[in-house]
Amino acid sequence: MSTLKVDNITGRGSTGFTGSVKSEGGNTTTDLQQGLCKMWFNADMTGTAGMNDSFNSGTLTDNGTGDLSVAMTNNMSSIQYCGAGSVDTGGSFTNVVVIRDRQTSSIRLVTNNSDSNIDFDPSTFQIQGDLA
């Protein structure tokens, strides 16, 4: 068995490192650039809103009850990215996370329970797509 330890991997040419890895089952491959989550956060919206944990997420702005904006540390290449969110409700299943405004540098979300905005802890969201 061999172990390869490196601090940095750089590809050749202008496209940077591109490569694939085998899936967990070994039956297919996944592209490393396309297959990575580009931004995620876990926020506490109750009281003074703040981040519990995050990746590629900058400033969180509390826009009011159940309404927050999060700036991205590194921008997306377009607004055509995919986002998904969830909240911990303690058992209620009528809650939704709605994208209110999608930008390449930030995203604004509303968390709602039966047509009323509500703060949740945690509120989580992730983005897949192409970085700028």
DSSP file with accessible surface (Angstrom, degrees, kcal/mol):
  #  RESIDUE AA STRUCTURE BP1 BP2  ACC     N-H-->O    O-->H-N    N-H-->O    O-->H-N    TCO  KAPPA ALPHA  PHI   PSI    X-CA   Y-CA   Z-CA
    1    1 A M              0   0  231      0, 0.0     2,-0.3     0, 0.0     0, 0.0   0.000 360.0 360.0 360.0 137.7    0.0    0.0    0.0
    2    2 A S        -     0   0  119      2,-0.0     2,-0.4     0, 0.0     0, 0.0  -0.845 360.0-150.7-115.9 152.8    1.2    3.5   -0.9
    3    3 A T        -     0   0  109     -2,-0.3     2,-0.5     2,-0.0     0, 0.0  -0.988   4.5-160.7-124.6 129.3    0.3    6.9    0.5
    4    4 A L        -     0   0  151     -2,-0.4     2,-0.5     2,-0.0    -2,-0.0  -0.947   9.8-175.5-109.6 120.6    0.5   10.1   -1.5
    5    5 A K        +     0   0  183     -2,-0.5     2,-0.3     2,-0.0    -2,-0.0  -0.977  12.0 161.6-119.8 122.5    0.6   13.3    0.5
    6    6 A V        -     0   0   80     -2,-0.5     3,-0.1     1,-0.1    -2,-0.0  -0.955  35.7-152.0-136.1 156.8    0.5   16.6   -1.3
    7    7 A D  S    S+     0   0  177      1,-0.3     2,-0.3    -2,-0.3    -1,-0.1   0.685  84.7  13.9 -96.1 -24.7   -0.3   20.2   -0.3
    8    8 A N        -     0   0  128      2,-0.0     2,-0.5     0, 0.0    -1,-0.3  -0.985  55.9-158.6-155.3 138.9   -1.5   21.3   -3.7
    9    9 A I        -     0   0  100     -2,-0.3     2,-0.4    -3,-0.1     8,-0.2  -0.990  17.9-176.8-119.5 124.7   -2.6   19.7   -7.0
   10   10 A T        -     0   0  109     -2,-0.5     2,-0.1     6,-0.1    -2,-0.0  -0.982  15.7-138.4-124.6 135.1   -2.5   21.9  -10.1
   11   11 A G        -     0   0   21     -2,-0.4     2,-0.3     1,-0.1     6,-0.2  -0.347  24.2-106.0 -82.9 169.0   -3.6   21.0  -13.6
   12   12 A R  S    S+     0   0  235      4,-0.2     3,-0.4    -2,-0.1     4,-0.1  -0.685  78.4  13.6 -92.7 149.0   -1.9   21.8  -16.8
   13   13 A G  S >  S-     0   0   71     -2,-0.3     3,-0.7     1,-0.2    -2,-0.1  -0.269 106.8 -52.3  84.6-170.5   -3.2   24.4  -19.2
   14   14 A S  T 3  S+     0   0  127      1,-0.2    -1,-0.2    -2,-0.1    -3,-0.0   0.594 121.9  68.0 -84.9 -11.7   -5.8   27.1  -18.7
   15   15 A T  T 3  S-     0   0   97     -3,-0.4    -1,-0.2     1,-0.2    -2,-0.1   0.554  91.4-141.2 -89.2  -4.0   -8.6   24.9  -17.4
   16   16 A G    <   -     0   0   30     -3,-0.7     2,-0.4    -5,-0.1    -1,-0.2  -0.308  54.4 -14.6  75.3-165.9   -6.9   24.0  -14.1
   17   17 A F        +     0   0   81     -6,-0.2     2,-0.4    -8,-0.2    16,-0.1  -0.561  65.5 173.9 -76.2 124.4   -7.2   20.6  -12.5
   18   18 A T        +     0   0   77     -2,-0.4     2,-0.3    14,-0.1    -2,-0.1  -0.985  15.8 132.6-125.0 144.4   -9.9   18.4  -14.0
   19   19 A G        -     0   0   20     -2,-0.4    13,-2.9     2,-0.0    14,-0.4  -0.984  39.1-124.0-177.5 168.5  -10.3   14.8  -13.1
   20   20 A S  E     -A   31   0A  71     -2,-0.3     2,-0.3    11,-0.2    11,-0.2  -0.912  11.8-157.0-128.1 154.8  -12.7   12.1  -12.1
   21   21 A V  E     -A   30   0A  71      9,-2.1     9,-2.8    -2,-0.3     2,-0.1  -0.939  31.4-101.5-127.3 151.8  -12.9    9.7   -9.2
   22   22 A K  E     -A   29   0A 159     -2,-0.3     7,-0.3     7,-0.2     5,-0.0  -0.450  41.9-109.8 -70.5 146.5  -14.7    6.4   -9.0
   23   23 A S    >   -     0   0   23      5,-3.0     3,-1.0    -2,-0.1    -1,-0.1  -0.184  35.0 -97.0 -67.8 169.6  -18.1    6.4   -7.3
   24   24 A E  T 3  S+     0   0  194      1,-0.3    -1,-0.1     2,-0.1    -2,-0.1   0.863 128.9  44.2 -58.1 -36.9  -18.5    4.7   -3.9
   25   25 A G  T 3  S-     0   0   60      1,-0.0    -1,-0.3     3,-0.0    -3,-0.0   0.588 107.7-128.4 -83.4 -12.2  -19.8    1.5   -5.7
   26   26 A G  S <  S+     0   0   34     -3,-1.0    -2,-0.1     2,-0.2    -4,-0.0   0.510  80.5 108.6  80.5   5.0  -17.0    1.7   -8.3
   27   27 A N  S    S+     0   0  154     -5,-0.0     2,-0.3     2,-0.0    -1,-0.1   0.585  82.4  13.5 -92.4 -11.3  -19.5    1.5  -11.2
   28   28 A T  S    S-     0   0   87      2,-0.0    -5,-3.0    -7,-0.0     2,-0.3  -0.893  72.8-116.7-148.9 177.2  -19.2    5.1  -12.5
   29   29 A T  E     -A   22   0A  83     -2,-0.3     2,-0.4    -7,-0.3    -7,-0.2  -0.890  14.0-146.5-122.4 157.4  -17.0    8.1  -12.1
   30   30 A T  E     -A   21   0A  63     -9,-2.8    -9,-2.1    -2,-0.3     2,-0.3  -0.985  21.8-122.0-122.6 132.9  -17.7   11.6  -10.8
   31   31 A D  E  >  -A   20   0A  58     -2,-0.4     4,-2.0   -11,-0.2   -11,-0.2  -0.568  18.7-142.1 -71.6 130.3  -16.1   14.8  -12.1
   32   32 A L  T  4 S+     0   0   53    -13,-2.9     4,-0.5    -2,-0.3    -1,-0.1   0.900  96.3  43.4 -64.8 -42.1  -14.3   16.5   -9.3
   33   33 A Q  T >4 S+     0   0   81    -14,-0.4     3,-0.7     1,-0.2    -1,-0.2   0.945 120.4  39.2 -70.5 -46.7  -15.2   20.1  -10.4
   34   34 A Q  T 34 S+     0   0  116      1,-0.2    -2,-0.2    94,-0.1    -1,-0.2   0.790 112.6  57.3 -74.3 -25.5  -18.8   19.5  -11.2
   35   35 A G  T 3< S+     0   0   49     -4,-2.0     2,-0.3     2,-0.1    -1,-0.2   0.496  85.4  96.6 -89.3  -1.5  -19.5   17.1   -8.3
   36   36 A L  S <  S-     0   0   97     -3,-0.7    93,-0.5    -4,-0.5     2,-0.4  -0.633  77.8-116.0 -93.0 146.0  -18.5   19.4   -5.4
   37   37 A C        -     0   0   37     -2,-0.3    91,-0.2     1,-0.1     3,-0.1  -0.633  25.8-162.8 -71.4 128.6  -20.8   21.5   -3.3
   38   38 A K        +     0   0   21     89,-2.2     2,-0.3    -2,-0.4    36,-0.2   0.678  66.7   5.0 -93.5 -20.6  -19.8   25.1   -4.0
   39   39 A M  E     +B  127   0B   0     88,-1.3    88,-2.8    33,-0.1     2,-0.3  -0.950  63.3 161.7-160.2 140.9  -21.4   26.8   -1.0
   40   40 A W  E     -BC 126  55B  89     15,-2.0    15,-2.7    -2,-0.3     2,-0.3  -0.979   8.0-176.0-153.7 158.0  -23.3   25.8    2.1
   41   41 A F  E     -BC 125  54B   3     84,-2.1    84,-1.8    -2,-0.3     2,-0.4  -0.992  20.0-152.9-152.7 157.7  -24.3   27.2    5.5
   42   42 A N  E     -BC 124  53B  45     11,-2.8    10,-3.5    -2,-0.3    11,-1.7  -0.978  32.4-177.7-128.6 110.1  -26.0   26.3    8.7
   43   43 A A  E     -BC 123  51B   0     80,-3.1    80,-2.6    -2,-0.4     2,-0.7  -0.867  30.3-139.1-117.9 151.0  -27.5   29.4   10.3
   44   44 A D  E     - C   0  50B  38      6,-3.2     6,-2.1    -2,-0.3    77,-0.2  -0.926  20.2-179.6-101.7 112.0  -29.3   30.2   13.5
   45   45 A M        +     0   0    3     75,-2.3     4,-0.3    -2,-0.7    21,-0.2   0.545  48.4 103.2 -90.6  -7.7  -32.1   32.7   12.5
   46   46 A T  S    S-     0   0   62     74,-0.2     2,-0.1     2,-0.2     4,-0.1  -0.487  92.6 -19.9 -78.8 146.7  -33.5   33.1   16.0
   47   47 A G  S    S+     0   0   65     -2,-0.2     2,-0.9     2,-0.1     0, 0.0  -0.362 140.0   7.8  61.1-129.3  -32.7   36.3   18.0
   48   48 A T  S    S-     0   0  139     -2,-0.1    -2,-0.2     1,-0.0    -4,-0.1  -0.764  95.1-126.9 -83.8 108.7  -29.6   37.8   16.5
   49   49 A A        +     0   0   17     -2,-0.9     2,-0.3    -4,-0.3    -4,-0.2  -0.254  42.6 156.2 -59.7 143.5  -29.1   35.7   13.3
   50   50 A G  E     -C   44   0B  27     -6,-2.1    -6,-3.2    -4,-0.1     2,-0.3  -0.987  42.9 -88.8-162.1 164.0  -25.6   34.1   12.9
   51   51 A M  E     -C   43   0B  56     -2,-0.3    -8,-0.3    -8,-0.2     3,-0.1  -0.619  20.7-174.0 -80.1 134.0  -23.7   31.3   11.3
   52   52 A N  E    S-     0   0B  85    -10,-3.5     2,-0.3     1,-0.5    -9,-0.2   0.798  78.5 -24.8 -86.0 -40.1  -23.4   28.0   13.1
   53   53 A D  E    S+C   42   0B  98    -11,-1.7   -11,-2.8     2,-0.0    -1,-0.5  -0.956  72.0 169.9-166.5 156.3  -21.0   26.7   10.3
   54   54 A S  E     -C   41   0B  43     -2,-0.3     2,-0.3   -13,-0.2   -13,-0.2  -0.995  24.9-144.6-166.7 165.9  -20.4   27.4    6.7
   55   55 A F  E    S-C   40   0B 107    -15,-2.7   -15,-2.0    -2,-0.3     3,-0.1  -0.982  89.0  -6.5-140.9 129.6  -18.3   27.0    3.5
   56   56 A N  S    S+     0   0   18     -2,-0.3    17,-1.1     1,-0.2     2,-0.4   0.802 101.9 127.3  55.2  30.8  -17.8   29.7    0.9
   57   57 A S  E     +E   72   0C  13     15,-0.3    15,-0.2    16,-0.1    -1,-0.2  -0.973  32.9 174.6-118.9 131.7  -20.3   31.8    2.8
   58   58 A G  E     +     0   0C  32     13,-3.9    15,-0.1    -2,-0.4    14,-0.1   0.293  50.6   8.3-103.4-126.1  -19.6   35.3    4.0
   59   59 A T  E     -     0   0C  99     11,-0.1    12,-2.5    13,-0.1     2,-0.5  -0.264  59.2-150.2 -64.5 133.8  -21.7   37.9    5.7
   60   60 A L  E     -E   70   0C  31     10,-0.2     2,-0.5    -3,-0.1    10,-0.2  -0.910  10.5-161.6-102.3 129.9  -25.2   36.9    6.9
   61   61 A T  E     -E   69   0C  67      8,-3.3     8,-2.5    -2,-0.5     2,-0.8  -0.966  11.7-144.4-115.2 125.5  -27.8   39.7    6.8
   62   62 A D  E     -E   68   0C  68     -2,-0.5     6,-0.2     6,-0.2     3,-0.1  -0.792  18.2-179.9 -87.4 109.1  -31.0   39.3    8.9
   63   63 A N  E     -     0   0C  56      4,-2.3     2,-0.2    -2,-0.8     5,-0.2   0.333  58.5 -70.1 -90.9   4.3  -33.7   41.0    6.8
   64   64 A G  E >  S-E   67   0C  32      3,-0.6     3,-1.9     0, 0.0    -1,-0.3  -0.768  90.2 -10.2 131.9-175.8  -36.5   40.3    9.3
   65   65 A T  T 3  S-     0   0   87      1,-0.3    52,-0.1    -2,-0.2    53,-0.1  -0.301 133.3  -8.8 -58.3 123.3  -38.4   37.3   10.6
   66   66 A G  T 3  S+     0   0    0    -21,-0.2    45,-2.5    51,-0.2     2,-0.4   0.710 112.5 107.4  64.5  24.0  -37.6   34.2    8.4
   67   67 A D  E <   +EF  64 110C   9     -3,-1.9    -4,-2.3    43,-0.2    -3,-0.6  -0.964  39.3 158.7-139.6 113.0  -35.7   36.3    5.8
   68   68 A L  E     -EF  62 109C   4     41,-2.5    41,-3.2    -2,-0.4     2,-0.4  -0.974  25.0-152.6-137.8 153.8  -32.0   36.2    5.4
   69   69 A S  E     -EF  61 108C  23     -8,-2.5    -8,-3.3    -2,-0.3     2,-0.4  -0.961  10.0-164.3-121.0 142.9  -29.3   37.0    2.9
   70   70 A V  E     -EF  60 107C   1     37,-2.6    37,-2.0    -2,-0.4     2,-0.2  -0.994  11.2-143.4-130.5 125.3  -25.9   35.4    2.7
   71   71 A A  E     - F   0 106C  35    -12,-2.5   -13,-3.9    -2,-0.4     2,-0.4  -0.591  19.9-126.8 -81.3 146.6  -23.0   36.7    0.7
   72   72 A M  E     -E   57   0C  12     33,-3.1   -15,-0.3   -15,-0.2     3,-0.1  -0.794   1.2-146.0 -94.3 139.6  -20.7   34.2   -1.1
   73   73 A T  S    S+     0   0   89    -17,-1.1     2,-0.4    -2,-0.4    -1,-0.1   0.919  95.7  28.6 -67.3 -43.7  -17.0   34.4   -0.5
   74   74 A N  S    S-     0   0   97    -18,-0.4    -1,-0.3   -36,-0.2   -16,-0.0  -0.984  95.9-121.9-119.6 127.8  -16.3   33.3   -4.1
   75   75 A N        -     0   0   72     -2,-0.4    57,-2.7    -3,-0.1    30,-0.2  -0.230  16.7-119.2 -69.4 154.8  -19.0   34.2   -6.7
   76   76 A M  B     -I  131   0D   3     28,-2.7    55,-0.3    55,-0.3    -1,-0.1  -0.516  24.5-120.4 -82.0 159.5  -20.9   31.8   -8.9
   77   77 A S  S    S-     0   0   63     53,-3.3     2,-0.3    -2,-0.2    54,-0.1   0.771  87.9  -9.1 -76.5 -24.3  -20.4   32.1  -12.7
   78   78 A S  S    S-     0   0   48     52,-0.5     3,-0.2    25,-0.1    -1,-0.1  -0.941  72.6-100.9-157.0 176.8  -24.1   32.8  -13.3
   79   79 A I  S    S+     0   0   72     -2,-0.3     2,-0.2     1,-0.2    -2,-0.0   0.364  95.8  96.7 -88.3   9.2  -27.4   32.7  -11.5
   80   80 A Q        +     0   0  157     50,-0.1    -1,-0.2     2,-0.0     2,-0.1  -0.053  56.9 123.4 -89.6  35.3  -28.2   29.3  -13.1
   81   81 A Y        -     0   0   11     -3,-0.2     2,-0.4    -2,-0.2    48,-0.2  -0.480  62.7-115.0 -90.5 168.0  -27.0   27.3  -10.1
   82   82 A C  E     -D  128   0B  81     46,-2.9    46,-2.7    -2,-0.1     2,-0.4  -0.863  32.5-175.7-105.6 133.9  -29.0   24.8   -8.1
   83   83 A G  E     -D  127   0B  22     -2,-0.4     2,-0.3    44,-0.2    44,-0.2  -0.961   8.1-178.7-130.6 149.3  -29.8   25.4   -4.5
   84   84 A A  E     -D  126   0B  49     42,-2.0    42,-2.3    -2,-0.4     2,-0.3  -0.995   7.0-179.6-146.1 141.4  -31.6   23.4   -1.8
   85   85 A G  E     -D  125   0B  35     -2,-0.3     2,-0.3    40,-0.2    40,-0.3  -0.905   7.2-175.1-138.4 165.8  -32.4   24.2    1.8
   86   86 A S  E     -D  124   0B  66     38,-2.2    38,-3.2    -2,-0.3     2,-0.3  -0.980  10.2-149.5-154.3 161.4  -34.0   22.8    4.9
   87   87 A V  E     -D  123   0B  27     -2,-0.3     2,-0.8    36,-0.2    36,-0.2  -0.958  23.5-120.1-132.3 152.9  -35.0   23.8    8.4
   88   88 A D        +     0   0   97     34,-2.0    33,-0.5    -2,-0.3    -2,-0.0  -0.850  36.7 168.7 -94.0 111.3  -35.2   21.9   11.7
   89   89 A T    >   -     0   0   43     -2,-0.8     3,-0.5     3,-0.2    -1,-0.1   0.438  48.2-116.4-104.8  -5.7  -38.8   22.2   12.7
   90   90 A G  T 3  S-     0   0   73      1,-0.2    -2,-0.1     2,-0.1     0, 0.0   0.752  85.7 -35.3  73.0  21.1  -39.1   19.7   15.5
   91   91 A G  T 3  S+     0   0   47      1,-0.4     2,-0.3     0, 0.0    -1,-0.2   0.234 100.3 124.6 121.7 -16.5  -41.6   17.6   13.7
   92   92 A S    <   -     0   0   45     -3,-0.5    -1,-0.4     1,-0.1     3,-0.3  -0.587  37.7-166.8 -78.2 138.4  -43.8   20.0   11.6
   93   93 A F        +     0   0  194     -2,-0.3    -1,-0.1     1,-0.2    20,-0.0   0.177  67.6  84.2-112.6  17.2  -43.9   19.2    7.9
   94   94 A T        +     0   0   77      2,-0.0    20,-1.3    20,-0.0     2,-0.3   0.189  66.0 114.0-102.5  17.9  -45.5   22.3    6.5
   95   95 A N  E     -G  113   0C  27     -3,-0.3     2,-0.3    18,-0.2    18,-0.2  -0.675  41.0-175.8 -97.5 145.3  -42.3   24.4    6.3
   96   96 A V  E     -G  112   0C  73     16,-2.2    16,-2.6    -2,-0.3     2,-0.5  -0.961  22.2-142.8-135.8 154.2  -40.6   25.6    3.2
   97   97 A V  E     -G  111   0C  40     -2,-0.3     2,-0.4   -12,-0.2    14,-0.2  -0.985  26.2-166.4-113.9 122.1  -37.4   27.4    2.2
   98   98 A V  E     -G  110   0C  72     12,-3.0    12,-2.5    -2,-0.5     2,-0.7  -0.927  21.3-131.4-115.6 132.7  -37.9   29.8   -0.7
   99   99 A I  E     +G  109   0C  52     -2,-0.4    10,-0.2    10,-0.2     3,-0.2  -0.729  28.0 176.0 -78.6 117.3  -35.2   31.5   -2.8
  100  100 A R  E     +     0   0C 139      8,-2.8     2,-0.3    -2,-0.7     9,-0.2   0.795  68.5  10.0 -93.0 -34.6  -36.3   35.1   -2.8
  101  101 A D  E     -G  108   0C  74      7,-1.5     7,-2.6     2,-0.0     2,-0.5  -0.935  64.5-162.4-150.9 125.2  -33.4   36.6   -4.7
  102  102 A R  E     +G  107   0C  75     -2,-0.3     2,-0.3     5,-0.2     5,-0.2  -0.944  19.3 163.3-113.9 119.9  -30.6   34.7   -6.6
  103  103 A Q        -     0   0   80      3,-2.3   -27,-0.1    -2,-0.5   -25,-0.1  -0.836  48.6-115.7-125.9 166.9  -27.4   36.6   -7.4
  104  104 A T  S    S+     0   0   47     -2,-0.3   -28,-2.7     1,-0.2    28,-0.1   0.773 118.2  36.1 -73.1 -21.8  -23.9   35.4   -8.4
  105  105 A S  S    S+     0   0   51    -30,-0.2   -33,-3.1     1,-0.2     2,-0.3   0.482 127.5   9.0-110.0  -5.4  -22.5   36.9   -5.2
  106  106 A S  E     -F   71   0C  32    -35,-0.3    -3,-2.3   -49,-0.0     2,-0.3  -0.984  55.8-142.8-163.5 167.6  -25.3   36.3   -2.8
  107  107 A I  E     -FG  70 102C   0    -37,-2.0   -37,-2.6    -2,-0.3     2,-0.5  -0.996   8.7-151.8-141.9 141.0  -28.6   34.5   -2.1
  108  108 A R  E     -FG  69 101C  67     -7,-2.6    -8,-2.8    -2,-0.3    -7,-1.5  -0.972  19.1-173.5-114.9 130.3  -31.7   35.7   -0.2
  109  109 A L  E     -FG  68  99C   7    -41,-3.2   -41,-2.5    -2,-0.5     2,-0.4  -0.907  14.9-156.8-125.7 149.3  -33.9   33.0    1.4
  110  110 A V  E     -FG  67  98C  15    -12,-2.5   -12,-3.0    -2,-0.3     2,-0.5  -0.992   8.4-153.8-123.5 130.8  -37.3   33.1    3.2
  111  111 A T  E     - G   0  97C   4    -45,-2.5     7,-1.9    -2,-0.4     2,-0.4  -0.919  21.8-174.1-104.7 132.2  -38.3   30.3    5.7
  112  112 A N  E     -HG 117  96C  27    -16,-2.6   -16,-2.2    -2,-0.5     2,-0.4  -0.951  23.0-166.3-133.9 143.3  -42.0   29.9    6.0
  113  113 A N  E >  S-HG 116  95C  43      3,-2.9     3,-0.9    -2,-0.4   -18,-0.2  -0.947  82.9 -26.1-131.2 107.0  -44.4   27.9    8.0
  114  114 A S  T 3  S-     0   0   75    -20,-1.3   -19,-0.1    -2,-0.4    -1,-0.1   0.927 127.5 -46.1  54.0  49.9  -48.0   27.8    6.8
  115  115 A D  T 3  S+     0   0  152      1,-0.2     2,-0.4     0, 0.0    -1,-0.2   0.616 120.2 102.6  71.0  15.9  -47.7   31.1    4.9
  116  116 A S  E <  S-H  113   0C  78     -3,-0.9    -3,-2.9     2,-0.0    -1,-0.2  -0.996  74.2-119.8-126.4 131.0  -46.0   33.0    7.8
  117  117 A N  E     +H  112   0C  67     -2,-0.4     2,-0.3    -5,-0.2    -5,-0.3  -0.431  38.3 178.3 -65.8 141.2  -42.3   33.7    7.9
  118  118 A I        -     0   0   64     -7,-1.9     2,-0.3   -52,-0.2    -7,-0.2  -0.996  28.6-119.5-146.9 144.3  -40.6   32.1   10.9
  119  119 A D        -     0   0   39     -2,-0.3     2,-0.3   -53,-0.1   -54,-0.1  -0.700  32.9-169.9 -83.5 137.6  -37.0   31.9   12.2
  120  120 A F        -     0   0   17     -2,-0.3   -75,-2.3   -77,-0.1     3,-0.3  -0.927  19.0-124.6-126.9 153.2  -35.5   28.5   12.6
  121  121 A D  S    S+     0   0   73    -33,-0.5   -77,-0.2     1,-0.4     2,-0.1  -0.929  99.1  24.7-137.8 112.0  -32.3   27.0   14.1
  122  122 A P  S    S+     0   0   32      0, 0.0   -34,-2.0     0, 0.0     2,-0.5   0.557  73.1 173.7 -91.3 158.9  -30.8   25.5   12.2
  123  123 A S  E     -BD  43  87B   5    -80,-2.6   -80,-3.1    -3,-0.3     2,-0.3  -0.993  18.6-170.2-114.5 125.9  -31.7   26.8    8.7
  124  124 A T  E     +BD  42  86B  40    -38,-3.2   -38,-2.2    -2,-0.5     2,-0.3  -0.893  12.9 171.4-123.4 151.4  -29.4   25.2    6.1
  125  125 A F  E     -BD  41  85B   9    -84,-1.8   -84,-2.1    -2,-0.3     2,-0.3  -0.988   7.3-169.7-154.6 148.8  -28.8   25.7    2.5
  126  126 A Q  E     -BD  40  84B  85    -42,-2.3   -42,-2.0    -2,-0.3     2,-0.4  -0.980   7.9-151.3-140.3 155.0  -26.4   24.5   -0.2
  127  127 A I  E     -BD  39  83B   0    -88,-2.8   -89,-2.2    -2,-0.3   -88,-1.3  -0.989   7.1-173.5-129.4 133.7  -25.5   25.4   -3.8
  128  128 A Q  E     + D   0  82B  58    -46,-2.7   -46,-2.9    -2,-0.4     2,-0.3  -0.962  42.1  84.2-118.1 143.9  -24.2   23.3   -6.6
  129  129 A G  S    S-     0   0   18    -93,-0.5     2,-0.5    -2,-0.4   -93,-0.1  -0.980  78.3 -39.8 158.8-160.9  -23.1   24.9   -9.9
  130  130 A D        -     0   0   74     -2,-0.3   -53,-3.3   -52,-0.1   -52,-0.5  -0.843  46.5-138.3-103.0 127.6  -20.1   26.6  -11.5
  131  131 A L  B      I   76   0D  72     -2,-0.5   -55,-0.3   -55,-0.3   -56,-0.1  -0.463 360.0 360.0 -73.9 154.7  -17.9   29.1   -9.7
  132  132 A A              0   0  102    -57,-2.7   -55,-0.1   -28,-0.1    -1,-0.1  -0.228 360.0 360.0 -65.8 360.0  -16.8   32.2  -11.5
